[in-house]
């Protein structure tokens, strides 16, 4: 039962240059939380949610991006090895508003996140970016849903995952629904997975349902594969040891999305954690 709701309100026309940081450290007990984030009309801000600890968490985050607003929402799952996290992050985007979501999941035993988007008026856009790194025994799941029910809206979805360890498991589902009245929609979704172990499993399911032909464009793609041997060979031919070459390839794979966080300290902290786990695994 939720007894309190955290409501973060960004005033109309406010421009906040420093990110708003929300930290949560969960203990061994279970909890359920509800958060509402409202970006007022023509405001501009970034909100970062940092998750740590080994608790059992259920959460719902509702994000309201009002007319002409620009909001970047970043959620970092840096859970301990025993954590269980189920979350729904639902964004409602107003007229001519821009919403950017960045989801990073590199911790936890079981994590299932549902980033969802709906449009309340025309001219709005959403970018959903994500990275996940799963090691032996982890199950990381991301189920994206973009509901185009308004004309002339845009969406871009791009998630990347790396799996190391025979028991590593990830699931990515990307559902984009273009309703009959959503003329002028422009959408594309992409998921890429890199496997470092034979026993790792990455399920990738992009879905695109279109009810009108009057759209700008719609597409999706998904790839899952092993390391590029030619790239590894090139680095090793320059005297770089294999493990270091793998680390460089993984950094390059994630950089496109990690760099969008826009905070060098956080970016390096995340990559260092991935480096440390790779070293532990000997990958």
Secondary structure, DSSP 8 states (H G I E B T S, - for coil): ----EEEEEE-TT-B--S-EEEEEEE-SSEEEEEEEEEE-TT-EEEEEEEEEES-EEEEEEEEEE-TT-EEEEEEEE---TT-EEEEEEEEEE-TT-EEEEEEEE---SEEEEEEEEEESSTT-EEEEEEEEEE-TT-EEEEEEEEEE-SSS-EEEEEEEEEE-STT-EEEEEEEEEE-TT-TT-EEEEEEEEEE-STT-EEEEEEEEEES-S--SEEEEEEEEEE--HHHHHHHHHTT--HHHHHHHHHHHHHHHHHGGG--HHHHHHHHHHHHHHHHHHT-
